[in-house]
Amino acid sequence: MATNLPFDEMSAEDKIHTMELLWDGLCKKGGGVILPAWHGEILAERESMHKAGTDEFEDWNVAKGKIRNQTS
């Protein structure tokens, strides 16, 4: 099913909200998607960093706020 959205008329906030809805939908029904090999490589690297204690995390709501501030 093709859906046409008026991206040129949407605000940055509306675009981000639309992306969040898309990601939520993919997370719920993402089965059957074939991921590229480099995804696995990045995940392995991040897991290694986590085990070594060298990773850094930021609260998702804080990160979204920073993104919104940069795009508005």
C-alpha positions as CSV (number, residue, x, y, z in Angstrom):
1,M,0.0,0.0,0.0
2,A,1.4,3.3,-1.0
3,T,0.8,6.4,1.1
4,N,1.6,9.9,0.1
5,L,2.3,12.3,2.9
6,P,2.8,16.1,2.4
7,F,6.4,16.1,3.7
8,D,7.1,19.6,2.3
9,E,4.2,21.0,4.3
10,M,5.0,19.2,7.5
11,S,6.9,20.8,10.4
12,A,10.0,19.2,11.7
13,E,8.0,18.1,14.8
14,D,5.3,16.4,12.7
15,K,8.0,14.6,10.7
16,I,9.7,13.3,13.8
17,H,6.3,12.2,15.2
18,T,5.6,10.4,11.9
19,M,9.0,8.6,12.1
20,E,8.3,7.6,15.7
21,L,5.0,6.1,14.6
22,L,6.7,4.2,11.8
23,W,9.4,2.8,14.1
24,D,6.8,1.8,16.6
25,G,4.9,-0.1,13.9
26,L,8.1,-1.8,12.6
27,C,9.0,-2.8,16.2
28,K,5.6,-4.5,16.6
29,K,5.5,-6.2,13.2
30,G,9.2,-6.2,12.2
31,G,9.4,-10.0,11.6
32,G,10.7,-11.1,8.3
33,V,12.9,-8.1,7.7
34,I,16.4,-9.1,6.5
35,L,19.0,-6.8,8.0
36,P,22.3,-6.0,6.4
37,A,25.4,-7.6,7.8
38,W,26.8,-4.3,9.1
39,H,23.9,-4.1,11.6
40,G,25.1,-7.2,13.3
41,E,28.7,-5.9,13.3
42,I,27.6,-2.7,15.0
43,L,25.5,-4.6,17.5
44,A,28.5,-6.8,18.3
45,E,30.7,-3.8,18.7
46,R,28.3,-2.1,21.1
47,E,27.8,-5.3,23.1
48,S,31.6,-5.5,23.5
49,M,31.7,-1.9,24.6
50,H,28.9,-2.6,27.1
51,K,30.8,-5.6,28.6
52,A,34.0,-3.5,28.8
53,G,32.1,-0.7,30.5
54,T,33.1,1.8,27.9
55,D,29.7,2.6,26.5
56,E,27.7,5.7,27.1
57,F,23.9,6.0,27.2
58,E,21.5,8.9,27.2
59,D,17.9,8.8,28.3
60,W,15.7,8.6,25.1
61,N,13.4,11.4,26.1
62,V,16.5,13.7,26.7
63,A,17.9,12.7,23.3
64,K,14.6,13.4,21.5
65,G,14.4,16.8,23.2
66,K,17.9,17.6,21.9
67,I,16.9,16.5,18.4
68,R,13.8,18.6,18.5
69,N,15.7,21.6,19.7
70,Q,18.2,21.2,16.9
71,T,15.5,20.9,14.2
72,S,13.2,23.7,15.3
